[in-house]
Amino acid sequence: MKLLQRIALIAIVVLLILIAGKLVSSEKTKVPPPTIASVVVTKVVEQPMPVLLEASGSIEALAAANVTPQITGIIKAVYFNSGDHVTKDQLLFEIDPAPFESSLRQAKANLARDQATLTSDQKDLVRYGTLLKSGYVSQQQFDQTTAQVKVDQSTVNADKQLVKQAEIELTYTKILAPIAGKTGNVLVKEGDLVKAASATPLVTINQLESVLVDFNLPQNQLTRLRMYHHEAPLNVQVMSEDGNMVLGTGTVNFIDNNISSTTGTVLVKASVNNPKQSLWPGLLVRVKLVLTTERHAMVVPTQSINIDQQGNFVYVVLSGKAIVKHVIVDRQVGNLTVVLKGLSLGEEVIVVSPPNLNNGDAVVIRPNLKGNE
């Protein structure tokens, strides 16, 4: 009896194990329902878009002046501080005028002396001319006096030039600002000896109300650049070096007349208003040059552009599925991209999707996010 009970118990356990195995096997063979990706879409639109060239550039002062002395002397006074804004012809420095005043007085005294000698010899010449006719003086005496008058005249003329030179040098003792602008660091102080035409300026003045931005463009852009430049003024946008901030706007006013043989680029300059003086000479910037505006550009968000081995592509929603379409991209302007081929106006492209989205996957458009919202 006990043996039969044991056999029955074993049979029940085996049966339970077989049933559990079938259940597990059945669960494994079930196919999970397909997942539907939630996406955000926008429509391909047509709108005006600028045709841009971008380059790195630097700021140059529209006008700059290195203030140097024209004479050698001792600085008597400095009439401004480093960093001051000065006006044109404002007095900046004064060199001790005493030596130059003395030189002027000496030059005038020499002129007066030689002028008196000339006057005396001219009177002698007139008198000798009368006496020559009467035979009281010889022709030789008359000729000698005539020659002496000519020498005296030359001496007086030279003295006049020395007086003029001394007067000019005296004016050089007052050093005026050649242009209006912001001064740099003052490199001298009262009591310093300065030398004429020194290689080191006393101070540098930069005009900052308007500045130039210098940048180089590839030589293959020169023809297009010149064509648009002849049609209308070309506008530029000056950005911070990282491209995140607009610092100013201006227009192209110079295209160099040669291409650099070392870089294959052409130098371009644009004048930029700088009322807030946020653009300083030497500042590195990013320049966007607007050549023209394409009136009917096909545009999608740059976020929708993907890249694979065949090039650029987007996902387009067709019949509830994400379909890959390869496109030819012309240019990117900010967060928008201009597409030349591969799309049609009004098509819905995916801008936000799961990272594992594949061609042909079923998708559902998120409510209230369709379009350009």
C-alpha contacts under 8 A as a table, 3 or more apart, distances in Angstrom:
res1	aa1	res2	aa2	distance
1	M	4	L	5.25
1	M	5	Q	6.45
2	K	5	Q	5.13
2	K	6	R	6.30
3	L	6	R	5.17
3	L	7	I	6.27
4	L	7	I	5.07
4	L	8	A	6.16
5	Q	8	A	5.09
5	Q	9	L	6.15
6	R	9	L	5.10
6	R	10	I	6.22
7	I	10	I	5.20
7	I	11	A	6.21
8	A	11	A	5.06
8	A	12	I	6.30
9	L	12	I	5.16
9	L	13	V	6.38
10	I	13	V	5.18
10	I	14	V	6.24
11	A	14	V	5.20
11	A	15	L	6.17
12	I	15	L	5.08
12	I	16	L	6.22
13	V	16	L	5.13
13	V	17	I	6.24
14	V	17	I	5.09
14	V	18	L	6.28
15	L	18	L	5.14
15	L	19	I	6.23
16	L	19	I	5.12
16	L	20	A	6.17
17	I	20	A	5.15
17	I	21	G	6.16
18	L	21	G	5.10
18	L	22	K	6.29
19	I	22	K	5.21
19	I	23	L	6.32
20	A	23	L	5.08
20	A	24	V	6.26
21	G	24	V	5.16
21	G	25	S	6.09
22	K	25	S	5.03
22	K	26	S	6.00
23	L	26	S	5.05
23	L	27	E	6.28
24	V	27	E	5.13
24	V	28	K	6.33
25	S	28	K	5.13
25	S	29	T	6.36
26	S	29	T	5.31
26	S	30	K	6.59
27	E	30	K	5.44
35	T	362	A	7.46
36	I	361	D	7.34
36	I	362	A	5.12
36	I	363	V	5.05
36	I	364	V	6.48
37	A	353	S	7.24
37	A	354	P	6.77
37	A	357	L	7.48
37	A	361	D	7.46
37	A	362	A	6.35
37	A	363	V	4.53
37	A	364	V	6.08
38	S	353	S	6.60
38	S	354	P	7.44
38	S	363	V	5.74
38	S	364	V	4.97
38	S	365	I	5.85
38	S	366	R	6.02
39	V	350	I	6.56
39	V	351	V	7.53
39	V	352	V	5.49
39	V	353	S	4.69
39	V	354	P	7.42
39	V	363	V	6.60
39	V	364	V	6.17
39	V	365	I	5.10
39	V	366	R	5.87
40	V	350	I	5.73
40	V	351	V	5.66
40	V	352	V	4.87
40	V	353	S	6.67
40	V	365	I	5.82
40	V	366	R	5.90
40	V	369	L	6.11
40	V	370	K	6.30
41	V	348	E	5.89
41	V	349	V	5.32
41	V	350	I	4.28
41	V	351	V	5.43
41	V	352	V	7.01
41	V	365	I	6.94
41	V	369	L	7.31
41	V	370	K	5.47
41	V	371	G	6.04
41	V	372	N	7.78
42	T	300	V	7.89
42	T	348	E	5.40
42	T	349	V	5.55
42	T	350	I	6.55
42	T	351	V	6.87
42	T	370	K	6.08
42	T	371	G	4.10
42	T	372	N	5.29
43	K	300	V	7.53
43	K	345	L	7.42
43	K	346	G	5.11
43	K	347	E	5.37
43	K	348	E	4.48
43	K	349	V	6.15
43	K	371	G	5.82
43	K	372	N	7.29
44	V	298	M	6.84
44	V	299	V	6.00
44	V	300	V	5.55
44	V	343	L	7.61
44	V	344	S	6.91
44	V	345	L	5.02
44	V	346	G	4.99
44	V	347	E	5.45
44	V	348	E	6.44
44	V	349	V	7.05
45	V	298	M	5.82
45	V	299	V	5.46
45	V	300	V	6.89
45	V	345	L	5.65
45	V	346	G	6.35
46	E	296	H	5.64
46	E	297	A	5.30
46	E	298	M	4.65
46	E	299	V	5.94
46	E	345	L	7.05
47	Q	295	R	6.41
47	Q	296	H	5.38
47	Q	297	A	5.44
47	Q	298	M	6.81
47	Q	299	V	7.03
48	P	293	T	6.43
48	P	294	E	5.45
48	P	295	R	4.15
48	P	296	H	5.53
48	P	297	A	5.89
49	M	293	T	5.53
49	M	294	E	5.22
49	M	295	R	6.52
49	M	296	H	7.68
49	M	297	A	6.17
49	M	333	V	7.82
49	M	338	V	7.93
50	P	290	V	6.28
50	P	291	L	7.41
50	P	292	T	5.88
50	P	293	T	4.17
50	P	294	E	5.94
50	P	333	V	7.68
51	V	290	V	5.83
51	V	291	L	5.57
51	V	292	T	5.37
51	V	293	T	5.69
51	V	294	E	6.69
52	L	288	K	6.33
52	L	289	L	5.45
52	L	290	V	4.74
52	L	291	L	5.97
52	L	292	T	7.69
52	L	333	V	7.80
53	L	288	K	5.80
53	L	289	L	5.03
53	L	290	V	6.64
53	L	291	L	7.36
54	E	286	R	7.29
54	E	287	V	5.60
54	E	288	K	4.60
54	E	289	L	6.16
55	A	215	F	6.43
55	A	216	N	6.73
55	A	217	L	6.75
55	A	286	R	6.04
55	A	287	V	5.33
55	A	288	K	6.78
56	S	215	F	6.08
56	S	216	N	7.49
56	S	241	E	7.68
56	S	284	L	7.37
56	S	285	V	6.01
56	S	286	R	4.70
56	S	287	V	5.96
57	G	213	V	6.43
57	G	214	D	5.32
57	G	215	F	4.27
57	G	216	N	7.28
57	G	284	L	5.87
57	G	285	V	5.21
57	G	286	R	5.86
57	G	287	V	6.30
58	S	213	V	5.62
58	S	214	D	5.40
58	S	215	F	6.74
58	S	281	P	7.50
58	S	282	G	5.74
58	S	283	L	5.39
58	S	284	L	4.47
58	S	285	V	5.61
59	I	211	V	6.88
59	I	212	L	5.79
59	I	213	V	4.57
59	I	214	D	6.28
59	I	279	L	6.72
59	I	280	W	6.27
59	I	281	P	4.74
59	I	282	G	5.17
59	I	283	L	5.29
59	I	284	L	6.72
59	I	285	V	7.48
60	E	211	V	6.02
60	E	212	L	4.96
60	E	213	V	5.95
60	E	214	D	6.95
60	E	280	W	7.49
60	E	281	P	4.62
60	E	282	G	6.27
61	A	64	A	6.08
61	A	206	N	5.89
61	A	207	Q	5.93
61	A	208	L	6.31
61	A	210	S	7.59
61	A	211	V	4.92
61	A	212	L	6.02
61	A	280	W	7.55
61	A	281	P	5.45
62	L	206	N	7.74
62	L	207	Q	6.10
62	L	208	L	7.15
62	L	210	S	6.15
62	L	211	V	4.53
62	L	212	L	5.50
62	L	271	S	7.73
63	A	179	I	7.91
63	A	206	N	6.11
63	A	207	Q	5.28
63	A	211	V	7.95
64	A	179	I	7.82
64	A	204	T	7.21
64	A	205	I	5.61
64	A	206	N	4.51
64	A	207	Q	6.18
65	A	178	P	7.02
65	A	179	I	7.10
65	A	204	T	5.72
65	A	205	I	5.20
65	A	206	N	6.64
66	N	201	P	5.52
66	N	202	L	7.48
66	N	203	V	6.22
66	N	204	T	4.58
66	N	205	I	6.54
67	V	177	A	7.55
67	V	178	P	7.81
67	V	201	P	5.32
67	V	202	L	5.60
67	V	203	V	5.48
67	V	204	T	5.99
67	V	205	I	7.61
68	T	196	A	7.48
68	T	197	A	6.11
68	T	198	S	6.45
68	T	199	A	7.96
68	T	200	T	7.37
68	T	201	P	4.77
68	T	202	L	5.60
68	T	203	V	7.64
69	P	72	T	7.20
69	P	172	Y	7.60
69	P	175	I	7.24
69	P	194	V	7.06
69	P	195	K	6.65
69	P	196	A	5.19
69	P	197	A	5.91
69	P	198	S	7.10
69	P	201	P	7.94
69	P	202	L	7.60
70	Q	169	E	7.96
70	Q	172	Y	6.27
70	Q	195	K	7.75
70	Q	196	A	4.65
70	Q	197	A	5.69
71	I	169	E	6.91
71	I	172	Y	6.67
71	I	173	T	7.48
71	I	194	V	7.92
71	I	195	K	6.25
71	I	196	A	4.26
71	I	197	A	7.43
72	T	193	L	7.35
72	T	194	V	5.55
72	T	195	K	4.17
72	T	196	A	4.83
73	G	95	I	5.98
73	G	96	D	6.59
73	G	193	L	5.62
73	G	194	V	5.60
73	G	195	K	6.62
74	I	95	I	5.46
74	I	96	D	5.61
74	I	190	E	7.76
74	I	191	G	5.72
74	I	192	D	5.61
74	I	193	L	4.50
74	I	194	V	6.23
75	I	78	V	7.57
75	I	93	F	7.14
75	I	94	E	6.00
75	I	95	I	4.46
75	I	96	D	6.14
75	I	189	K	6.93
75	I	190	E	5.06
75	I	191	G	5.15
75	I	192	D	5.44
75	I	193	L	6.35
75	I	194	V	7.08
76	K	93	F	7.63
76	K	94	E	5.43
76	K	95	I	5.08
76	K	96	D	5.06
76	K	190	E	5.46
76	K	191	G	6.19
77	A	93	F	5.73
77	A	94	E	5.18
77	A	95	I	7.10
77	A	189	K	7.68
77	A	190	E	5.43
78	V	81	N	7.98
78	V	92	L	6.02
78	V	93	F	4.66
78	V	94	E	6.65
78	V	189	K	6.77
78	V	190	E	6.55
79	Y	91	L	6.69
79	Y	92	L	5.10
79	Y	93	F	6.02
80	F	84	D	6.72
80	F	92	L	6.19
81	N	84	D	5.68
81	N	186	V	7.24
82	S	183	T	6.08
82	S	184	G	5.69
82	S	185	N	4.88
82	S	186	V	5.35
83	G	182	K	6.03
83	G	183	T	4.74
83	G	184	G	5.21
83	G	185	N	6.60
84	D	182	K	5.81
84	D	183	T	5.53
84	D	184	G	7.93
85	H	180	A	7.44
85	H	181	G	5.48
85	H	182	K	4.35
85	H	183	T	6.16
86	V	90	Q	6.52
86	V	177	A	7.24
86	V	180	A	5.50
86	V	181	G	5.61
86	V	182	K	6.34
86	V	183	T	7.18
87	T	90	Q	5.47
87	T	177	A	6.86
87	T	179	I	6.69
87	T	180	A	4.22
87	T	181	G	6.64
88	K	176	L	7.64
88	K	177	A	5.25
88	K	178	P	5.63
88	K	179	I	4.50
88	K	180	A	4.50
89	D	176	L	4.87
89	D	177	A	4.70
89	D	178	P	5.94
89	D	179	I	7.14
90	Q	176	L	5.28
90	Q	177	A	5.22
91	L	94	E	7.87
91	L	174	K	6.82
91	L	175	I	6.07
91	L	176	L	4.51
91	L	177	A	6.48
92	L	174	K	7.67
92	L	175	I	5.72
92	L	176	L	5.44
92	L	177	A	6.40
93	F	173	T	7.96
93	F	174	K	6.06
93	F	175	I	5.08
93	F	176	L	7.16
94	E	97	P	7.99
94	E	173	T	5.42
94	E	174	K	4.61
94	E	175	I	6.08
95	I	172	Y	7.97
95	I	173	T	4.54
95	I	174	K	6.41
95	I	175	I	7.93
96	D	99	P	7.39
96	D	173	T	6.65
97	P	100	F	5.33
97	P	101	E	6.01
97	P	170	L	6.42
97	P	173	T	5.85
98	A	101	E	5.12
98	A	102	S	6.22
99	P	102	S	5.14
99	P	103	S	6.27
100	F	103	S	4.93
100	F	104	L	6.16
100	F	166	A	6.75
100	F	169	E	6.72
100	F	170	L	5.42
101	E	104	L	5.08
101	E	105	R	6.29
101	E	166	A	7.93
101	E	170	L	6.55
102	S	105	R	5.13
102	S	106	Q	6.23
103	S	106	Q	5.10
103	S	107	A	6.14
103	S	166	A	6.33
104	L	107	A	5.07
104	L	108	K	6.17
104	L	163	V	6.08
104	L	166	A	4.98
104	L	167	E	6.33
104	L	170	L	7.90
105	R	108	K	5.15
105	R	109	A	6.15
106	Q	109	A	5.05
106	Q	110	N	6.25
107	A	110	N	5.21
107	A	111	L	6.23
107	A	159	D	6.67
107	A	162	L	6.12
107	A	163	V	5.13
107	A	166	A	7.31
108	K	111	L	5.00
108	K	112	A	6.22
108	K	159	D	7.68
108	K	160	K	7.97
108	K	163	V	5.92
109	A	112	A	5.11
109	A	113	R	6.25
110	N	113	R	5.13
110	N	114	D	6.14
110	N	159	D	6.68
111	L	114	D	5.25
111	L	115	Q	5.85
111	L	156	V	6.03
111	L	159	D	5.06
111	L	160	K	6.50
111	L	163	V	7.80
112	A	115	Q	5.04
112	A	116	A	6.20
113	R	116	A	5.23
113	R	117	T	6.45
114	D	117	T	4.98
114	D	118	L	6.16
114	D	152	D	6.88
114	D	155	T	6.79
114	D	156	V	5.76
114	D	159	D	7.93
115	Q	118	L	5.05
115	Q	119	T	6.21
115	Q	152	D	7.73
115	Q	156	V	5.87
116	A	119	T	5.09
116	A	120	S	6.23
117	T	120	S	5.14
117	T	121	D	6.18
117	T	152	D	6.96
118	L	121	D	5.18
118	L	122	Q	6.03
118	L	149	V	6.15
118	L	152	D	5.08
118	L	153	Q	6.39
118	L	156	V	7.72
119	T	122	Q	5.10
119	T	123	K	6.35
120	S	123	K	5.23
120	S	124	D	6.39
121	D	124	D	4.94
121	D	125	L	6.15
121	D	145	T	6.95
121	D	148	Q	7.16
121	D	149	V	5.75
121	D	152	D	7.99
122	Q	125	L	5.03
122	Q	126	V	6.40
122	Q	149	V	6.08
123	K	126	V	5.16
123	K	127	R	6.29
124	D	127	R	5.05
124	D	128	Y	5.95
124	D	145	T	7.24
125	L	128	Y	5.07
125	L	129	G	6.07
125	L	142	F	6.85
125	L	145	T	5.83
125	L	146	T	6.30
125	L	149	V	7.79
126	V	129	G	5.14
126	V	130	T	6.69
127	R	130	T	5.30
127	R	131	L	6.32
128	Y	131	L	4.92
128	Y	132	L	5.78
128	Y	137	V	6.69
128	Y	141	Q	7.88
128	Y	142	F	5.88
129	G	132	L	5.17
129	G	133	K	6.78
129	G	142	F	6.83
130	T	133	K	5.56
130	T	134	S	6.88
131	L	134	S	5.05
131	L	135	G	6.08
131	L	136	Y	5.17
131	L	137	V	5.78
132	L	135	G	4.99
132	L	136	Y	5.96
132	L	137	V	5.11
132	L	138	S	6.32
132	L	139	Q	6.78
132	L	142	F	7.27
133	K	136	Y	7.80
134	S	137	V	7.96
135	G	138	S	6.89
137	V	141	Q	6.45
137	V	142	F	7.19
138	S	141	Q	5.34
138	S	142	F	6.51
139	Q	142	F	5.08
139	Q	143	D	6.12
140	Q	143	D	5.07
140	Q	144	Q	6.10
141	Q	144	Q	5.12
141	Q	145	T	6.25
142	F	145	T	5.24
142	F	146	T	6.22
143	D	146	T	4.98
143	D	147	A	6.22
144	Q	147	A	5.15
144	Q	148	Q	6.17
145	T	148	Q	4.96
145	T	149	V	6.22
146	T	149	V	5.25
146	T	150	K	6.54
147	A	150	K	5.14
147	A	151	V	6.33
148	Q	151	V	4.98
148	Q	152	D	6.10
149	V	152	D	4.97
149	V	153	Q	6.10
150	K	153	Q	5.03
150	K	154	S	6.30
151	V	154	S	5.15
151	V	155	T	6.24
152	D	155	T	5.03
152	D	156	V	6.19
153	Q	156	V	5.14
153	Q	157	N	6.19
154	S	157	N	5.07
154	S	158	A	6.19
155	T	158	A	5.10
155	T	159	D	6.15
156	V	159	D	4.95
156	V	160	K	6.20
157	N	160	K	5.11
157	N	161	Q	6.49
158	A	161	Q	5.14
158	A	162	L	6.36
159	D	162	L	5.01
159	D	163	V	6.20
160	K	163	V	5.06
160	K	164	K	6.19
161	Q	164	K	4.99
161	Q	165	Q	6.07
162	L	165	Q	4.97
162	L	166	A	6.07
163	V	166	A	5.08
163	V	167	E	6.17
164	K	167	E	5.06
164	K	168	I	6.24
165	Q	168	I	5.08
165	Q	169	E	6.20
166	A	169	E	5.10
166	A	170	L	6.17
167	E	170	L	5.09
167	E	171	T	6.47
168	I	171	T	5.17
168	I	172	Y	6.46
169	E	172	Y	4.96
169	E	173	T	6.90
170	L	173	T	5.49
170	L	174	K	7.96
171	T	174	K	5.92
172	Y	175	I	6.24
177	A	180	A	6.96
179	I	205	I	7.39
179	I	207	Q	7.61
180	A	205	I	7.60
180	A	206	N	7.91
180	A	207	Q	6.39
181	G	205	I	5.74
181	G	206	N	5.22
181	G	207	Q	4.25
181	G	208	L	6.39
181	G	209	E	7.93
182	K	205	I	5.48
182	K	206	N	5.39
182	K	207	Q	6.30
182	K	208	L	7.04
183	T	186	V	7.93
183	T	203	V	6.76
183	T	204	T	5.80
183	T	205	I	4.48
183	T	206	N	6.53
184	G	203	V	6.06
184	G	204	T	5.38
184	G	205	I	6.25
184	G	206	N	7.87
185	N	203	V	6.19
185	N	204	T	7.45
186	V	189	K	7.77
186	V	202	L	6.20
186	V	203	V	5.09
187	L	201	P	7.61
187	L	202	L	5.37
187	L	203	V	6.26
188	V	192	D	6.35
188	V	202	L	6.17
189	K	192	D	5.87
194	V	198	S	7.64
195	K	198	S	5.59
198	S	201	P	6.73
201	P	204	T	6.79
207	Q	210	S	6.92
207	Q	211	V	7.39
208	L	211	V	5.84
208	L	274	N	6.54
208	L	277	Q	6.15
208	L	279	L	7.78
208	L	280	W	7.29
209	E	273	N	6.42
209	E	274	N	4.99
209	E	275	P	5.50
209	E	276	K	7.94
209	E	277	Q	6.56
210	S	271	S	6.89
210	S	272	V	5.68
210	S	273	N	4.51
210	S	274	N	4.98
210	S	275	P	7.40
211	V	271	S	5.83
211	V	272	V	5.38
211	V	273	N	6.52
211	V	274	N	6.57
211	V	279	L	7.46
211	V	281	P	7.89
212	L	269	K	6.31
212	L	270	A	5.50
212	L	271	S	4.61
212	L	272	V	5.94
213	V	238	V	7.97
213	V	269	K	5.56
213	V	270	A	5.37
213	V	271	S	6.56
213	V	272	V	7.15
214	D	267	L	7.05
214	D	268	V	5.93
214	D	269	K	4.66
214	D	270	A	6.86
215	F	267	L	5.93
215	F	268	V	5.47
215	F	269	K	6.46
215	F	287	V	7.49
216	N	265	T	5.74
216	N	266	V	5.37
216	N	267	L	4.59
216	N	268	V	5.89
217	L	221	Q	6.76
217	L	222	L	7.59
217	L	265	T	5.25
217	L	266	V	5.47
217	L	267	L	6.74
217	L	268	V	7.34
218	P	221	Q	5.66
218	P	222	L	7.21
218	P	264	G	6.23
218	P	265	T	4.44
218	P	266	V	6.50
219	Q	222	L	5.29
219	Q	259	I	6.90
219	Q	264	G	5.73
219	Q	265	T	4.95
219	Q	266	V	6.10
220	N	223	T	7.08
221	Q	224	R	5.54
221	Q	225	L	5.97
222	L	225	L	4.94
222	L	226	R	6.07
222	L	266	V	7.43
223	T	226	R	5.33
223	T	227	M	6.15
224	R	227	M	5.10
224	R	228	Y	6.32
225	L	228	Y	5.53
225	L	229	H	6.03
225	L	291	L	6.97
226	R	229	H	4.90
226	R	230	H	6.17
227	M	230	H	5.49
227	M	231	E	6.66
228	Y	231	E	5.09
228	Y	232	A	6.45
228	Y	234	L	7.31
228	Y	291	L	6.07
228	Y	292	T	7.22
229	H	232	A	5.59
229	H	233	P	5.87
229	H	234	L	5.87
229	H	291	L	7.77
230	H	233	P	7.59
233	P	251	T	6.35
233	P	252	V	6.80
234	L	251	T	5.43
234	L	252	V	5.51
234	L	289	L	7.13
234	L	290	V	6.22
234	L	291	L	6.09
235	N	249	T	7.26
235	N	250	G	5.76
235	N	251	T	4.47
235	N	252	V	6.48
235	N	289	L	6.09
235	N	290	V	5.47
235	N	291	L	7.52
236	V	249	T	5.68
236	V	250	G	5.32
236	V	251	T	5.67
236	V	252	V	7.05
236	V	270	A	7.28
236	V	287	V	6.67
236	V	288	K	5.51
236	V	289	L	4.43
236	V	290	V	5.99
237	Q	246	V	7.07
237	Q	247	L	7.83
237	Q	248	G	6.16
237	Q	249	T	4.62
237	Q	250	G	6.70
237	Q	287	V	5.80
237	Q	288	K	5.04
237	Q	289	L	6.49
238	V	246	V	6.00
238	V	247	L	5.51
238	V	248	G	5.14
238	V	249	T	5.85
238	V	285	V	6.62
238	V	286	R	5.97
238	V	287	V	4.83
238	V	288	K	6.54
239	M	242	D	7.68
239	M	243	G	5.26
239	M	244	N	6.92
239	M	245	M	5.45
239	M	246	V	4.47
239	M	247	L	5.32
239	M	248	G	7.19
239	M	285	V	5.77
239	M	286	R	4.88
239	M	287	V	6.03
239	M	288	K	7.68
240	S	243	G	5.05
240	S	244	N	6.20
240	S	245	M	5.27
240	S	246	V	6.44
240	S	247	L	6.46
240	S	284	L	7.63
240	S	285	V	5.03
240	S	286	R	5.87
241	E	244	N	7.87
241	E	284	L	5.97
241	E	285	V	4.29
241	E	286	R	5.05
242	D	245	M	7.86
242	D	285	V	7.92
242	D	286	R	7.31
243	G	246	V	7.67
243	G	285	V	7.99
243	G	286	R	6.12
247	L	278	S	6.94
247	L	279	L	7.18
248	G	272	V	6.60
248	G	273	N	6.97
248	G	274	N	6.98
249	T	272	V	5.71
249	T	273	N	6.97
250	G	270	A	6.29
250	G	271	S	5.47
250	G	272	V	4.21
250	G	273	N	6.54
251	T	270	A	5.19
251	T	271	S	5.72
251	T	272	V	6.85
252	V	255	I	7.89
252	V	268	V	7.35
252	V	269	K	5.87
252	V	270	A	3.94
252	V	271	S	6.42
253	N	269	K	6.08
253	N	270	A	5.22
253	N	271	S	6.45
254	F	268	V	5.69
254	F	269	K	5.02
254	F	270	A	6.64
255	I	266	V	7.38
255	I	267	L	6.16
255	I	268	V	4.64
255	I	269	K	6.57
256	D	259	I	7.57
256	D	266	V	6.27
256	D	267	L	5.33
256	D	268	V	6.25
258	N	266	V	6.68
259	I	264	G	6.09
259	I	265	T	5.56
259	I	266	V	4.79
259	I	267	L	7.64
260	S	263	T	5.53
260	S	264	G	5.20
260	S	265	T	5.53
260	S	266	V	6.34
261	S	264	G	5.50
261	S	265	T	7.92
274	N	277	Q	5.00
274	N	278	S	6.73
274	N	279	L	6.51
275	P	278	S	7.99
277	Q	280	W	6.89
279	L	283	L	6.81
280	W	283	L	5.63
290	V	293	T	7.72
294	E	297	A	5.97
297	A	338	V	6.32
297	A	339	V	7.66
298	M	338	V	5.63
298	M	339	V	5.59
298	M	340	L	7.02
298	M	345	L	7.24
299	V	336	L	6.52
299	V	337	T	5.65
299	V	338	V	4.72
299	V	339	V	6.08
300	V	304	S	7.05
300	V	336	L	5.86
300	V	337	T	5.52
300	V	338	V	6.70
300	V	339	V	7.36
300	V	349	V	7.94
301	P	304	S	5.62
301	P	305	I	7.55
301	P	335	N	6.02
301	P	336	L	4.51
301	P	337	T	5.91
301	P	351	V	7.24
302	T	305	I	5.56
302	T	332	Q	7.14
302	T	335	N	5.33
302	T	336	L	4.85
302	T	337	T	5.05
303	Q	335	N	7.37
303	Q	351	V	5.83
303	Q	352	V	7.93
304	S	314	V	6.01
304	S	315	Y	7.61
304	S	349	V	6.91
304	S	350	I	6.03
304	S	351	V	4.45
304	S	352	V	7.49
305	I	312	N	6.44
305	I	313	F	5.91
305	I	314	V	5.35
306	N	312	N	5.56
306	N	313	F	5.20
306	N	314	V	5.93
307	I	310	Q	7.66
307	I	311	G	5.41
307	I	312	N	4.50
307	I	313	F	5.98
308	D	311	G	5.32
308	D	312	N	6.51
308	D	313	F	7.41
310	Q	326	H	7.83
311	G	326	H	7.10
311	G	327	V	7.83
312	N	326	H	5.77
312	N	327	V	5.68
312	N	328	I	6.78
312	N	329	V	7.26
313	F	324	V	6.56
313	F	325	K	5.39
313	F	326	H	3.99
313	F	327	V	5.31
314	V	324	V	5.85
314	V	325	K	5.44
314	V	326	H	6.42
314	V	327	V	7.27
314	V	349	V	6.60
314	V	350	I	7.21
315	Y	322	A	5.59
315	Y	323	I	5.29
315	Y	324	V	4.71
315	Y	325	K	6.22
315	Y	349	V	5.60
315	Y	350	I	5.48
315	Y	359	N	7.77
316	V	321	K	7.98
316	V	322	A	5.62
316	V	323	I	5.12
316	V	324	V	6.33
316	V	325	K	6.82
316	V	347	E	6.97
316	V	348	E	5.59
316	V	349	V	4.42
316	V	350	I	6.12
317	V	320	G	6.11
317	V	321	K	5.45
317	V	322	A	4.87
317	V	323	I	6.16
317	V	347	E	7.84
317	V	348	E	5.74
317	V	349	V	6.30
317	V	350	I	7.07
317	V	363	V	7.76
318	L	321	K	5.34
318	L	322	A	6.58
318	L	323	I	6.65
320	G	362	A	5.80
320	G	363	V	5.58
320	G	364	V	6.61
321	K	360	G	5.43
321	K	361	D	5.42
321	K	362	A	4.39
321	K	363	V	5.38
322	A	357	L	7.97
322	A	358	N	7.31
322	A	359	N	5.77
322	A	360	G	5.20
322	A	361	D	5.46
322	A	362	A	6.39
322	A	363	V	6.37
323	I	359	N	5.19
323	I	360	G	5.46
323	I	361	D	7.81
324	V	359	N	5.61
324	V	360	G	7.90
325	K	342	G	6.66
325	K	343	L	7.66
326	H	342	G	6.07
327	V	339	V	6.85
327	V	340	L	7.45
327	V	341	K	5.58
327	V	342	G	4.38
327	V	343	L	6.92
328	I	339	V	5.89
328	I	340	L	5.45
328	I	341	K	5.12
328	I	342	G	6.49
329	V	337	T	7.17
329	V	338	V	6.12
329	V	339	V	4.54
329	V	340	L	5.81
329	V	341	K	7.47
330	D	337	T	7.56
330	D	338	V	5.51
330	D	339	V	5.63
330	D	340	L	5.89
331	R	337	T	5.89
331	R	338	V	5.46
331	R	339	V	7.56
332	Q	335	N	7.25
332	Q	336	L	5.90
332	Q	337	T	4.32
332	Q	338	V	6.24
333	V	336	L	5.38
333	V	337	T	6.07
333	V	338	V	7.79
334	G	337	T	7.87
339	V	342	G	7.61
339	V	343	L	7.59
343	L	347	E	7.14
344	S	347	E	5.89
350	I	353	S	6.83
353	S	357	L	6.87
354	P	357	L	5.65
357	L	361	D	6.73
358	N	361	D	5.63
365	I	369	L	7.64
365	I	370	K	6.91
366	R	369	L	5.74
366	R	370	K	6.97
367	P	370	K	6.92
369	L	372	N	7.63
369	L	373	E	5.81
370	K	373	E	6.75
